Amino acid sequence: MHHHKQLIKDCIKGKTTAQKELYDLFAENMLAVCYRYTKSLADAEDVLQDGFIKVFRNLSNYREEGELGAWIRRIMVNTAINFLKKKREYQYDMSFLHEPLHPITEDNPEIYLRTKELADLIRQLPSGYQTIFNLHAVEGFTHVEIGQMMGISEGTSRSQYMRARNLLITWIEKFNSEPKLSSYGG
Amino acid sequence: MADKHFEQQVQERMEEFKLSPSAPVWMNIEVQLKKDKRRRWLFFLLFTGVLLSIGSFLYYNTRSLVQTPVALQESASQPVTDQSQTNSEINSDTPEPVNHSNQSSTNTQATVESQKPVIQLQQPTSAVVITKRQKVSTAETEKAQQPIAVIVNKEPVALEVNKQQQTVAPDTKIEQKTTQSKVTDSPVISNPKETEAIVTENKKETSVDTTAVVKERPVVTTKPNKKWQIGWQVNGGAADAREQVFTSNKSFSADNSYFVSLIGSTPSTSSAGIVVNEHKVNTNAQLGLGFLLRKQLNKFALFATGVQYQYSSFTVVDRQRVETYSQQQNRFTTISQTEKINTYRFHYINIPTEIQWQLLKRKAGTVGLATGIHHSFRIGGSDSSAIFASGNKAAVYQPFVSIVPAFEWNRRKATMQLGWYLNYGVTPVYKKANSNHWWQTGLRFQYYFPAKK
């Protein structure tokens, strides 16, 4: 923590070595976050790049109340959501329709997938489902918070999440029964 | 049912998930951070420049307001003042009597009573210094319809002058060694209240120059000042160019073997794809400074020219993307991407030829519009690069048209002008480019002296 404090101070001063050190410390974790929200590695890297630029520009606003990693992660998530809203390929999937609440599935299958395989499955969800699934299941945001972030109602968020969850569970079960799912990690 | 809840399992798996970013990501971040740093410096320099300018103007003006000692009357050895110094020299066919009387020891009022044939010395002082600013406007000077007198110090004389002895002859010239004399319709040439003059006493005595000549009404010239003004200019802003200035985007199809050679393995679902070369031009800095000459052409227009140094730059992001087409997903997927960022810097010597139109004249200043052609000669900087076709060198002569809405105001001895410029390139930046869309915009500040009347 003390090391982080010094690192942050040096980054605010504009020291390139400190900025690189901070980047190296969090880049791998954060790219994984960006990867889950986007459809291609190039897009994930674009989000990572924009996110880190925001991190360095706003580091002086970091209050040291929470973990630095969590703060950076929150910036990455927000950057990813903005990126999805702006990028044409994602816009169709990101226009949410108010749908009736999908019935809740009680399935809780054991996940035998490797992390990369699970991440790739999440990325194959339609963008809207993918984003809401990531926000709720992985980041732990409530549906009220997701509604505020995405500009949708709490009910829509809940419904989209349930659909995403059911779809993902179906794919996981299918994956568990088949030895290999062909996916291209681009 | 699993031991752990589905969401919990996903969360745990994702916590472990890590991916290594490619090298260009950090390079791009570094470039952007350096650009931020440069921008911060630019803002700092501009801010400091503005502060210094404001500070120096305030200092200059405050100084001239507080202490402007002016000799009201000087020793006899000094010559009679000329018209530019007095602003109150006139001719008259009739003699102008001057009245001097000895009064207060601290305040002196030199009075000329036009109808009385008596000259009285108000105070036996010969050298009087005004230590505070006196207010006299040109309009007030123009009002002067009555003959007035100018008093100059001579040898000490008696405190009271005999009427017959001191009656001023018709051709008497009476001079006063002050530029701030209040000239009114009344024959009194100096009013201490109106002029706010605080006059201190000297030990010498004051006399009236009996050889003084009283001339006719003052001549007030209102012709525009057609003399050249010398000045300097600083400007700063942004420069940009359309992507077409550089080589246009290219794309082509490739078979599977091409992708195998690129990525080292066979793509699972594609048999064809494209390579996209993108050149994106980003806005960058534009700065300049130089000397100017300016001359009034007529009532509404001024001509300005000079020599300036100008710097401008473009940042070109050169990105190559290889994309495969996935039949299953019916979309392109990027399989590799390389990015190169080049900054192209140009140094110019610029000769502006500009007409500055004065559209709206007010007491506070003048609103105007400057239009002109700038002859710009590249003297250094980026010439050609890998992304340009062979022989596609930057042109040496790059003229541009300029339009500048501006506000101009006078500060005693100088004229200042603040404007927002928009420059548009008339010829291509590069000789073989297919477009000439480049532009610059920003703020410019000009400073001319002497002040335009």
Interface residues (C-beta under 8 A of the other chain):
Chain A: G14 T16 Q19 K20 Y23 A27 E28 N29 L31 A32 Y35 R36 K39 S40 L41 A42 D43 A44 E45 L48 Q49 F52 I53 F56 R57 E89 E106 D107 N108 P109 E110 I111 L113 T115 K116 L118 A119 H136 A137 V138 G140 R165 I169 S182 Y184 G186
Chain B: M1 A2 D3 K4 H5 F6 E7 Q9 V10 Q11 R13 M14 E16 F17 K18 L19 S20 P21 S22 P24 V25 W26 N28 I29 E30 Q32 L33 D36 K37 P267 S268 T269 R321 T324 S326 R331 T333 T334 I335 Q337
